[in-house]
Amino acid sequence: MGSVQTRNAETNNGKHISRRFILGVWALATAGLIAGACGANGSEESAPTVEVGDAPTTTAPEVEADGGTEQRAEAPADAEDAPTPIDPAEYLAEASSIEGAPDDRSLPPTAPESPTGAYGYSRYVFSQIDGEVLPTLIEGPRGQQTRCQDLDKECSYLELKALAESDRPIPDYLAMTRPEVEQLVEQLDQVNAAVDASPTIEEACAAGFRIASSQNANMGIHAINPNGSTVEFDPGRPQMVLYAKDGGEQLTRADQGDCIDGEWTGETGYESVGAVFTLLLTDEHPEGFAGPTDNWHIHLNTCAGASTEGGSKSVEDLIEEAESGNRGTFSRKACEAANGAFQEIIPVWMMHAYVDPDHDPQGGVFAMFNPSISPVFDDLDQLEEVRTVRVEGAVAAPINNFDYGSVTAEVGERIVFSNSDSVPHTVTAGSAATPSTAFDSGVLGAGQAWEISFDEPGSYELFCVLHPAMSATVEVG
């Protein structure tokens, strides 16, 4: 079949994240840093789990045994081909012994040896910065998040609004009651009214807004709202409004323009597309919008305000940058050379809300990146691929929100499976019903990675022993 290699994680010792956070008047001092950080670069459905400490128990198929039930995998009829029985209890015991992050704002106590994660899709992102693997993002609460980044799901502003106004049942994937959906839409209506109050960047400058970023691809220019709420969550008073235009993402921060004495000095055509909210950094994930779909995030080891920020011209440019493995990352030295500010941690939780009907976010109203904002992505899988952190010389296969994603490789090509979630997973051959001994990663804690390559073309099934509903097929050509 091939060869495998396990990467052992190292202890972090809290090196890359401070336990202190700034209180008091912070909005104007940090808003520019927050906005610049945003330019950096799952399946919601899994088997039910029972929490034991920080590790979930498996829910392997149940079969009748002496009047009761036991959990075991079914073996093929041919005894010669029968796999060695997998005992979920052994995996569970190992998973239960793995220490996780103590709270939602903290990193796991292990640091990966290679980059892992996908911006806007995974709980943790670790990037390669100046030869060192450092954390760059924490997103959502611990455990499984309710994400809505699928074209088949009603998750955009207009779709949620139509759903709330209809008598149709609320889809299970939203994990909300009808009153919660109606409350969420009321909140988004308030966001939309705030965004529409200054519909062009010229009007924003005249109203006292300050420019805090270039037009980040699939996001927009971050403009600081002088009337934004800086203490508590208020959907009608976002801290920033996002402005974008087709082609605006081609300009660097230095060339784009600015608000000077209440007037915009750059090109015309930038219109409001969404809003940004920030809340003071707390240990646990904040309460904001109604329902569980608003996964707030924290930026770490980030360069903000660099003069070279921006400048991406097309989807093809983004793909090329992603393949280089350096997208969205600056070393401290490179950041300062570009007149930016390097921050080990920006001490706020942040959330985007895309509410402009002309750029209705088909990837979800709270997605980090909006595929309807230039450069436009028609394929959301491609957008996720672009935002995935790369491993040099290998196929990156991060486990994002209890989902292996789509994995394709060539014969002999290295595949690095990495756990970007806050709970342990496995990469085990076969399925929950018919496990195989062909390969097995063992239990991977948060941030840990495991490598494999295949010597023959074919389709290779895999699953997670701890969460049997997690499955995928690796296509090797």
C-alpha positions in Angstrom: 0.0 0.0 0.0 2.6 2.5 1.0 4.4 4.1 3.9 3.3 6.0 6.9 5.0 8.4 9.3 3.7 9.9 12.5 4.6 13.5 13.4 4.9 13.9 17.2 3.6 17.2 18.6 5.7 19.2 21.0 4.7 21.1 24.1 3.7 24.7 23.5 4.2 26.0 27.0 2.0 28.9 26.2 4.8 30.5 24.2 2.8 32.0 21.4 -0.4 33.3 23.2 -0.6 35.7 26.0 -3.0 35.1 28.9 -3.4 38.9 29.3 -5.8 41.0 27.4 -6.4 44.7 27.2 -9.3 46.3 28.9 -10.7 49.8 28.7 -10.5 52.1 25.7 -9.1 49.9 22.9 -11.2 50.3 19.8 -9.3 53.0 17.9 -5.9 51.7 19.1 -6.5 48.2 17.8 -9.1 48.5 15.0 -6.4 49.0 12.3 -4.6 45.9 13.5 -7.7 43.9 13.6 -8.7 44.9 10.1 -5.4 44.1 8.6 -5.3 40.7 10.3 -8.5 39.7 8.5 -6.8 39.5 5.2 -4.8 36.4 6.2 -5.6 33.4 5.0 -16.9 21.0 7.5 -19.5 19.0 7.7 -21.8 19.9 10.5 -23.2 16.4 10.8 -21.4 13.7 12.8 -22.4 10.8 15.0 -23.7 11.7 18.5 -21.0 11.7 21.1 -20.9 11.4 24.9 -18.3 13.7 26.4 -15.7 12.1 28.8 -13.5 14.9 29.9 -12.4 16.6 26.7 -12.7 13.5 24.5 -15.9 12.2 22.9 -16.7 8.6 23.0 -17.2 6.5 19.9 -20.7 5.4 18.7 -19.7 2.3 16.8 -22.5 0.1 15.4 -24.5 -1.6 18.2 -25.4 -5.3 17.9 -27.4 -7.5 20.2 -25.4 -9.7 22.5 -27.0 -11.9 25.3 -30.0 -9.7 25.6 -27.9 -6.4 25.8 -25.8 -4.4 23.4 -22.1 -4.1 22.7 -20.2 -1.8 20.4 -18.1 -3.6 17.8 -17.2 -3.5 14.1 -18.5 -6.2 11.7 -15.9 -8.4 9.9 -16.1 -9.7 6.4 -17.4 -13.2 5.9 -14.0 -14.4 4.6 -12.0 -15.0 7.7 -8.8 -14.7 5.8 -9.6 -11.1 4.9 -11.1 -10.3 8.3 -9.4 -7.2 9.9 -8.0 -7.3 13.4 -10.9 -6.2 15.6 -10.7 -2.6 16.6 -11.5 -1.9 20.2 -13.0 1.6 20.4 -12.5 1.6 24.2 -8.7 1.5 23.7 -8.8 4.6 21.4 -11.2 6.3 23.8 -8.9 5.7 26.8 -6.0 7.2 24.9 -8.1 10.2 23.7 -9.3 10.9 27.2 -5.7 11.2 28.4 -4.9 13.9 25.8 -5.0 17.4 27.3 -7.0 20.0 25.4 -7.2 23.7 25.5 -8.4 25.0 28.9 -10.8 27.4 27.4 -12.1 28.7 24.0 -9.6 31.5 23.7 -6.5 29.3 24.3 -4.3 27.1 22.1 -3.9 23.4 22.7 -0.9 22.5 24.8 0.8 20.9 21.7 2.3 22.7 18.8 2.4 21.0 15.4 5.6 20.4 13.5 4.0 21.4 10.2 1.4 24.0 9.1 -2.2 22.9 9.5 -5.8 24.3 9.2 -7.8 26.4 6.8 -8.8 30.1 7.4 -12.5 30.3 8.0 -13.0 26.5 8.1 -11.2 25.1 11.1 -10.9 25.7 14.8 -7.1 26.2 14.7 -4.7 27.5 12.0 -0.9 27.1 12.3 1.2 28.8 9.6 4.8 28.7 8.5 6.4 32.1 9.4 10.1 32.6 8.9 10.8 28.9 9.2 8.8 28.5 12.4 5.3 27.0 12.7 3.2 29.5 14.7 -0.5 29.8 15.5 -2.3 32.4 13.4 -6.0 31.8 14.1 -8.5 30.4 16.6 -12.1 30.3 15.4 -15.3 29.2 17.1 -16.0 27.4 20.4 -14.3 24.2 21.3 -15.8 21.0 20.0 -17.9 20.9 16.9 -19.1 24.2 15.5 -22.3 24.8 13.6 -21.0 25.9 10.2 -23.1 26.7 7.2 -20.6 26.9 4.3 -22.5 24.9 1.6 -24.4 26.0 -1.5 -27.1 23.5 -0.7 -27.9 25.1 2.6 -29.9 28.2 3.4 -27.3 30.2 5.2 -27.0 33.6 3.4 -28.8 36.8 4.6 -31.4 36.6 2.0 -32.0 32.9 2.4 -32.4 33.2 6.1 -34.7 36.1 5.7 -36.9 34.2 3.2 -36.9 31.2 5.6 -38.0 33.3 8.6 -40.9 34.8 6.5 -42.1 31.4 5.3 -43.9 28.6 7.0 -41.4 26.0 6.0 -39.7 23.8 8.7 -36.3 25.1 10.0 -33.6 22.8 8.6 -31.8 20.7 11.2 -28.4 21.9 10.0 -29.1 25.4 11.4 -29.5 24.0 14.9 -32.0 26.8 15.7 -35.7 27.1 16.6 -38.0 29.3 14.5 -37.9 32.1 17.2 -34.1 32.0 17.1 -34.1 32.3 13.3 -36.6 35.1 13.4 -34.4 36.9 16.1 -31.3 36.4 14.0 -32.9 37.9 10.9 -34.1 40.9 13.0 -30.4 41.4 14.1 -29.2 41.1 10.5 -31.7 43.6 9.4 -30.2 46.0 11.9 -26.7 45.2 10.5 -28.0 45.9 7.0 -29.4 49.3 8.0 -26.1 50.3 9.6 -24.2 49.2 6.5 -26.6 51.1 4.2 -26.2 54.3 6.3 -23.0 55.0 4.4 -23.3 53.1 1.1 -20.2 54.4 -0.6 -16.7 54.9 0.7 -16.9 58.6 -0.1 -19.9 58.9 2.2 -18.1 56.8 4.8 -15.1 59.3 4.8 -17.5 62.2 5.1 -19.1 60.6 8.1 -15.8 60.3 9.9 -14.8 56.7 9.1 -11.1 55.7 9.1 -9.6 53.3 6.6 -7.8 50.3 8.3 -6.9 47.9 5.5 -6.6 47.3 1.8 -9.4 45.5 0.0 -8.8 42.0 1.2 -9.8 39.4 -1.4 -13.4 38.0 -0.8 -13.7 40.5 2.1 -13.3 44.2 1.4 -11.7 47.4 2.9 -12.2 47.6 6.7 -13.4 51.1 7.6 -13.6 52.0 11.3 -17.1 53.2 12.2 -16.9 56.3 14.5 -20.3 55.3 16.0 -19.5 51.6 16.5 -20.2 50.0 19.9 -16.9 49.4 21.6 -18.1 47.7 24.8 -21.0 45.4 24.2 -22.6 43.6 21.2 -25.0 45.8 19.3 -26.0 44.6 15.8 -27.0 48.1 14.8 -23.5 49.6 15.7 -20.8 47.5 14.0 -17.2 48.5 14.8 -16.3 48.5 11.1 -18.1 48.5 7.7 -16.6 46.6 4.7 -16.3 48.3 1.3 -15.4 46.6 -2.0 -15.4 46.9 -5.7 -14.6 44.6 -8.6 -10.9 45.0 -9.2 -10.3 46.8 -5.9 -8.4 43.9 -4.5 -5.7 44.5 -7.1 -4.4 47.6 -5.2 -2.0 47.5 -2.3 -2.6 49.5 0.8 0.0 52.1 -0.4 -1.8 52.6 -3.7 -5.4 52.3 -2.7 -6.4 55.6 -1.2 -7.4 56.9 2.2 -9.8 59.2 4.1 -8.1 62.5 4.3 -9.9 65.4 6.0 -13.2 63.7 5.3 -12.6 63.0 1.6 -11.7 59.7 -0.2 -8.5 60.0 -2.2 -8.7 56.8 -4.1 -10.7 55.3 -7.0 -14.5 55.5 -7.0 -16.8 52.6 -7.0 -16.3 51.1 -3.5 -19.7 50.1 -2.0 -20.6 48.7 1.4 -20.9 44.9 1.5 -20.9 43.9 5.1 -19.9 44.7 8.7 -17.3 43.6 11.3 -18.0 43.2 15.0 -15.4 42.9 17.8 -15.7 42.1 21.5 -13.2 42.2 24.3 -11.3 39.0 24.6 -12.9 36.6 27.1 -12.0 33.0 28.0 -15.1 31.6 26.5 -16.6 32.1 23.0 -18.9 35.2 23.1 -22.6 35.4 22.9 -23.5 37.6 19.9 -26.0 36.8 17.2 -28.9 34.5 17.9 -28.2 30.8 17.2 -24.8 28.9 17.0 -23.7 29.9 13.4 -21.6 32.9 14.4 -18.2 31.5 14.9 -16.1 34.4 16.3 -12.3 34.3 15.8 -9.0 35.5 17.2 -5.9 36.6 15.2 -2.4 35.6 16.4 1.1 36.3 15.1 -0.3 38.7 12.5 1.1 41.7 10.5 -1.4 44.5 10.2 -1.2 47.7 8.1 1.7 46.7 5.9 2.0 48.9 2.8 2.3 45.8 0.7 -1.0 44.4 2.0 -3.4 43.4 -0.8 -2.6 43.3 -4.5 -4.2 40.0 -5.4 -5.6 40.2 -8.9 -7.7 37.1 -9.6 -8.7 33.7 -8.4 -5.7 32.3 -10.2 -3.4 34.7 -8.3 -4.9 33.5 -5.0 -4.4 29.8 -6.0 -0.8 30.6 -6.9 -0.2 32.4 -3.6 -1.8 29.5 -1.7 0.4 26.9 -3.4 3.5 28.9 -2.5 2.6 28.3 1.2 3.2 31.9 2.2 -0.2 33.5 1.7 -1.2 35.8 4.5 2.0 35.4 6.6 4.7 37.9 7.5 7.7 37.5 9.8 8.1 40.2 12.3 11.1 41.6 10.4 9.3 41.6 7.0 6.2 43.2 8.6 8.1 46.0 10.1 10.0 46.6 6.8 6.6 47.1 5.2 5.6 49.6 7.8 3.3 47.1 9.4 2.7 46.2 13.1 3.4 42.6 14.1 1.1 41.4 16.9 1.5 38.1 18.8 -2.2 38.4 19.7 -4.9 40.9 18.8 -6.9 41.0 22.0 -10.5 40.8 20.7 -13.0 38.3 19.3 -14.0 39.2 15.8 -17.0 38.4 13.5 -17.9 39.3 10.0 -21.5 39.7 8.8 -22.2 40.0 5.0 -25.6 41.5 4.5 -25.5 43.3 1.1 -28.1 41.7 -1.2 -25.9 42.4 -4.2 -23.2 40.3 -2.7 -25.3 37.7 -0.9 -22.8 35.3 0.8 -23.5 31.8 -0.5 -20.9 30.6 1.8 -22.9 31.8 4.8 -23.7 35.2 6.3 -21.0 34.7 9.0 -18.3 33.1 6.8 -14.9 34.6 7.1 -14.6 35.0 3.3 -17.5 35.9 0.9 -17.2 34.2 -2.5 -19.5 36.8 -4.0 -17.0 39.6 -3.3 -14.2 40.1 -5.8 -12.6 37.9 -6.9 -15.7 35.8 -7.3 -15.5 32.1 -6.7 -18.2 29.9 -8.2 -16.8 26.8 -6.5 -16.8 26.9 -2.7 -14.6 23.8 -2.6 -12.0 25.8 -4.5 -12.3 28.7 -2.0 -11.6 26.3 0.9 -8.6 24.9 -1.0 -7.2 28.4 -1.5 -7.6 29.2 2.3 -5.9 25.9 3.4 -2.5 26.3 4.8 0.1 24.3 2.8 2.6 21.7 3.7 5.7 22.0 1.5 6.1 19.0 -0.9 2.9 17.3 0.3 -0.9 17.2 -0.1 -2.4 19.1 2.8 -5.4 17.2 4.4 -6.5 19.1 7.5 -9.4 17.7 9.5 -11.7 20.7 9.7 -14.7 20.6 12.0 -15.1 16.8 12.1 -14.6 16.6 8.3 -11.7 15.1 6.3 -12.7 17.0 3.2 -11.7 15.9 -0.3 -8.3 14.3 -0.6 -6.6 13.5 -4.0 -3.0 12.5 -4.5 -0.6 10.9 -6.9 1.0 7.5 -6.4 3.9 8.0 -3.9 2.9 11.5 -3.0 3.0 12.5 0.6 -0.4 13.2 2.3 -0.3 15.0 5.6 -3.5 14.6 7.7 -3.5 17.2 10.5 -6.1 17.7 13.2 -7.3 21.3 13.2 -10.1 20.6 15.7 -10.0 20.9 19.5 -10.8 17.2 20.1 -8.9 14.0 19.1 -9.5 12.1 15.8 -8.1 9.1 14.0 -7.3 8.3 10.4 -8.1 4.7 10.2 -8.4 2.4 7.1 -11.9 1.1 6.1 -15.1 2.1 7.7 -16.8 1.8 11.1 -18.6 -1.3 9.9 -15.5 -2.9 8.3 -12.3 -1.4 9.7 -9.0 -2.5 8.2 -5.4 -2.9 9.4 -4.1 -1.4 6.2 -3.2 1.9 7.9 -4.0 3.7 11.2 -2.8 7.1 12.5 -3.7 6.2 16.1 -5.2 9.0 18.1 -4.3 12.5 16.9 -4.7 15.3 19.4 -5.3 18.9 18.4 -2.4 20.2 16.2 -0.9 16.7 15.6 -0.3 15.4 12.1 0.3 12.1 10.4 1.8 11.3 7.0 1.0 8.5 4.5 1.7 7.7 0.9 0.2 5.1 -1.4 2.2 2.9 -3.8 -0.8 1.9 -5.9 -3.6 3.9 -7.6 -7.1 3.4 -6.3 -9.7 4.5 -3.8 -8.8 4.2 -0.2 -11.6 4.5 2.4 -10.9 5.9 5.9 -12.8 6.8 9.0 -12.4 8.1 12.6 -12.7 5.4 15.3 -13.8 8.1 17.8 -16.4 9.6 15.5 -17.5 6.8 13.2 -19.8 9.1 11.1 -16.6 10.8 10.0 -15.5 9.1 6.8 -13.7 9.9 3.5 -12.2 8.3 0.4 -8.6 9.2 -0.7 -8.4 9.1 -4.5 -4.9 8.1 -5.7 -4.2 8.3 -9.4 
